[in-house]
């Protein structure tokens, strides 16, 4: 009973408050919205719902573009993390246990430093006079290039920040695969690439789905990375939420924006869950 109480206290109640604010009428005051229930002398208790907030965030080009950019960056970064993280996790499982521990510590090492410090370090690396342009100019004779304040820099920052969340679930899944199955496949004349597609990849699919969800979902609402590496041209949902809350002080629009984003996220979450159940069912059989 207690876990359900905490669930309601820290999840259901805050979401309900945000839902109420999202259908409230904005005003210049503190707090910057009108209450849903108001008492009037003529009509008594009056309920006034303001659904135009949802119409705004769904119809205006700025918001639609921000949704598209956020989903594009999240989807692209998830694919890149998968293609980079899968070989890394697989290679780690091939080492002995002491080396595995050492390599996993190296993978998690960036989290021992501040996230903001790491992002600021990337601004120096990608700047016009940074390390990347220095190498290109000194050894390739080209440049300098604008490597920062664009979607490519944001994509790089997201991959760098979240690839660890892809590697660890993949490592846990790959470590559990029985090596004798591969040895039996090789003995029966199965080639390595075919053994990978027929044995390793299907058995590691739970780790793929877990890592993809851990990367995709937070990447959609990412604020700090687009703010530092994206510049003014890279408008994402996270940046618009911050602007509506703390600059424009339009809390109803910001809450509506957040709920629409949650609606978009429900689609991949449900898809991941169904795929997970399907994979587990196929592995059990």
N, C-alpha and C positions, 0 to 999 in steps of 0.2 A: 504493500500500500504506500509506503514512504517514497519509493522511486517514482510512482505516478504523481505524488504530490509535488516533488521537485520538478518533474516534467511539466506540470501545469504552471508552477510558479515561475520558472525560468524560460519557458518556451510559449505555452499557450496564452498566458496572460499578456506578455509583451506583444505577441503577434496580434492579439485582439485589440490592444491599445493602438497599435499602428494601423489596423484596419479601420478603426473609428476615425482616426485623424485623416486617413486617406479619403473619406467621404464627407469631410467637413469643409466648410467654406473658409478660404484664407482671408486673413485681415491683418492690418498693421497694428500689432499689439503684442502683449506678452501674456500667454502664449499666442503665436501668430495664427490662430484659427478659432472659429466660433464653435461652441458646443452643439452637439446634435440635439439635445433636449433643452428647450427654452420655454420659460413661462411667459405668456402674454395675457393681458387683461381681457382681450376679446375672445381668444380661442383656448385659453388655458395652457396646458402643456402641448408644445408644438415640436414635432420632429421634422428636421430639415436635412435632407440628404443632398450632397453636392457631388454627383458622379461626373461632373465635367472635368475633374482632375484626371480621371482615367482617359477621357476623350483627348485631352491635351497630350498626354504622354504617348498615346498611340497614333495620333494624327499628325503631330508636328514632325517635320523632316529631321530636325536636330536630334530628337529622341530616337527616331527610327534608325538613323545613321549610327547613333551610339550603341544601340542594341546590336546592329549588324557587326560593327567593329569589335565589340566585346565578345560576341559569339565566335567571330572569325579568329581572333587572337587566342581564345581559349581552346578552340578545336585544333588550330595549327600547333599550338604549344603542346597539347596533349599528344598529338602524333609524333612530334619531334622528340619529346621526352620518352615515348615508347621506343622509337627507333634507336635512340642513343642509350636508354637505360636498360633495354633488354640484353644487348651484348655485354654490357658492364656487369649486370647481375649474373648472367650465365658464366662469365669468366671468373667471377668471384667464387662461385660454387665449385669450380674446378680446382681451387687451391686447397691446401690442408687447413685444418681448423685454426691454428694460430695466425696464418696469413689471412684467413677470412676475417677474423676479428680486426686485424690491422687495417685491411682495406675498407671494411665497413666504418671504422673510425674515421678514415680519410674522407669517405663519402659524407659523413655527418659533420665533419670538421667546420665547414662554413657556418653552421648554426651556432657555433660558440661565439661568433662575433655579431655585432649589431646589424640588423637588416638594413637600416638607413645608411650605415657606414659602407656596407657592401654596394648599395645602389649608387652612393656618391662616388665610390671608387670606379664604378663602370662609367660614370660621366667623364672622369679624367682619362680613362682608357680609350673611350670612343670620341673624345673631343677633337677639334681640328688640329690641335697641337699635342694630341695624346699618343699613347703607345702604338695604336694600330696605324695611324697615319705616319708615325715616325718610321716604323718598319717598312711600310709601303714606299715611302719616299727614299729611304736609305738604300734598300736592297732591290726594289723593283723600279725605282725612278718614276713613280706615278703618285698622284694625289696632290694636295690633301683632299679627302672626301668628307661629305657630311654624313658621318656615321651615327649621329645622335639626333634626337628630336624627330623621330619618324617611327613608323610601325615596326620596322625591322629591329630597332633598338629595344622597343618594348617587348617584342617576341623573344629576343635574346635574354632580356632580364627575367621574363617569366620562366623560360626554360631553365635558366641558371638557378632560379629560386626554388622551383618545384620539382626538379628532376629527382631529388632525393626521395620524394613521396612516391615516385614511380619505381625506383630501384629497390627499396626495401620490401614492398609486397611481392615484387617479382622474385627477389632473392629467397624469401620465405617459401614461395611456391616451388621454385626450381630446386631448392635444397631437399625437398621432400620426395622428389622423383627418384625412383629406384634405378640405380645405374645398371643393375643386372638386366633390365628390360632392353636397354640400348645394346648391351653386350650380346644378348640373345638375338636382337635384330641384325647386328653385324655378322653373327655366326651364320644366320640364315641367308646371308647375301644382300642384305639391305644396305643401300648406300647412305652415307652420313646425312646428306641433304634430305633424303626421303625419310630417314629415321626422325629427323627434326620435325618435318611436317606431319608425320603420322603419330609420333609419340610425344615429343617434348612440347610442341606448341599446344596440342589439345590439353595436356595435363597442366600446363602453365596458364591456361586461359583464366582461371579465377584470379590469379595475381595481376593479369593484364586488366581485367575489369575493375579490380580494386584500385590499382594505380591510376587508371584513367579517370575514375570518379574523384580520387583525391587530388588530381591535377586540374581537371576541367571545372569542377564546381567553384573552388576559390578563385580560379583564374578569371571567371566571368565577371566577378565583382571587384577585381583588383583595382586599387586606387593609387597606391604609392608608386608603383613601377611606371604606369603611364604618366603620372604627374612629374616624376624626375627625368625619365628617359624619353617620354613621348613629345613633350613640347605642346604648343597650343593647337597643333593640327590633329593630334591623336585624342579625340574625344571619346571617352568610354563611359559606361554606366556608372562606374565607381566615382569618376570625376564629377559627373552631373549630380549624383546624389550628394556629394560633398558641397557642391555649389548651391544646390537648392536648400540644403539644411542650414549652412553656416554663412553663406554670402547673400543669397536672395531671401532667406528666411521664409521660404514657402514650404512649410512642413507638409501640408496636404499633398502637394505635387510630388514631393520627395517620397512620401509614403506610398503614393500610387505608383511611382516609378519603381520602388522596391518590390511591390507586390506583382507588378507585371514581370519583372525580372525573375521573381520566384516562380511565376507561372511558366516562363520559358525553361527554367531549370528543372521543373517537374518532369518534362518530357525526357531528357537524358537520364534522370534519376530512375524513372519507371523503366526505361529501356535497359539500363544497367542491371536493375533488379531482376527483370524477366530473363535477361541473358544469363545472369548468375544462376538463377534457378534451373534454367535449361541446361547449362553446362554441368552443374552438380548432378542433375538427374542423369545426364548422358554418361558421366564418369562413374556413377553408382552402378549403372547397368553394364 
